Amino acid sequence: MRSFIQILLILGVSVIAGTANAQGAINAEQGGALFTLTEAFDPEVDDQGQIVGNPDLNQRMRQGMRNLLLRLTGDDAVVHSPEGQDLIAEAKKWLSSYHFEPRKEEGVTVGQNLVLEFDRQRLLSRFQSQNIIIWPRSERPKTLVMGSYLEAGTILKLTPENLGYRPDIEFRSYPQLLALPMRFPHRESSWVYPIEGGLSAEQAQERLLANDSQYLLTFQLKRLAPNQYDLQWRVYDQKGSDVLSGSSQGARNAAMLEAMFDRVMALYSYGYRQSASVLGSATVKVDQLLSAEQIVAIESFLKSQKPTVHQVFLQAVEGSRADFDVVYQGRYEQLLALCRRIDGSELVSESALTGEIHLKLFGLNQRPETQLIDLSKEYEATMQEEGR
């Protein structure tokens, strides 16, 4: 069957977007990029720059799986669940490949990175069987980040420029690892500090609108002593409401900042995870089909949209129309957007209440009506040829 679909794509018969467009759409949703992690793989050094330990490859693979689970789900509970712990313990088994590459800054090699490429298809099947809900990239809001560092009474605004000179308080790599979209203010004059009641709803909304973001995260890291830090932080939503805050103290500022981003990610993903905790069903109707190959291609496309789509059944073929029953996970709007990506189609009607999505293939207005023949027998013959 796979070779048949590939031939259809090559000949341009398939109604799915060309390889670049279709795969690009899939990647934007749950693609390979989310399943590839790049992390530093450098020896541990002391304050004098002496090597005191070498990284352990197997341990880094397990840590990579932990980070992958958090990145894909936004839910720390999955990491600590029996299912998550099993995946972490067998991390190497779930890799499709790994390799090392030099890490460079301004063209100069400053270290080594470990690139872990996890097997997307096998993991998606495992997640589906264990009802692990994936938080799609398309559902992730943009965060306007305003961080500051306080030491000896002097405040440093953590702009990208200032962070370039302070690797000791650089925090951007962790939210990037979690695939959390971040933005920084256009103007330093608009900076906000995590003071309770220090920012009105109107002020928060104004800053979010000016920077095209859905949430505002403000935090301040304060150095209390050589190995003691205090962290205060606060999150505002699009309404300007203060929706989450926290504080902590510790010897490792990186660990505190990572814990902050873990909680922020849990906040963002909570609504989706709640709505996607049950499965829904819909009927997708496609009109103005010209061949059985088009039916096969649409069916194949829908089945490839894991984890959003769980199952696809061809319900009926009547004249030039095919009806598909689709079992999906997540919001109805997400399934609708997915169906509208079928190349060559346009939306005729849709209803979240009835769960019906009606599409038609456009560009057929000049074709004689006699060409829109009954395709059911042709479809059955095609399936028999392919041994399905």
Disulfide bonds with the S-S distance in Angstrom:
none
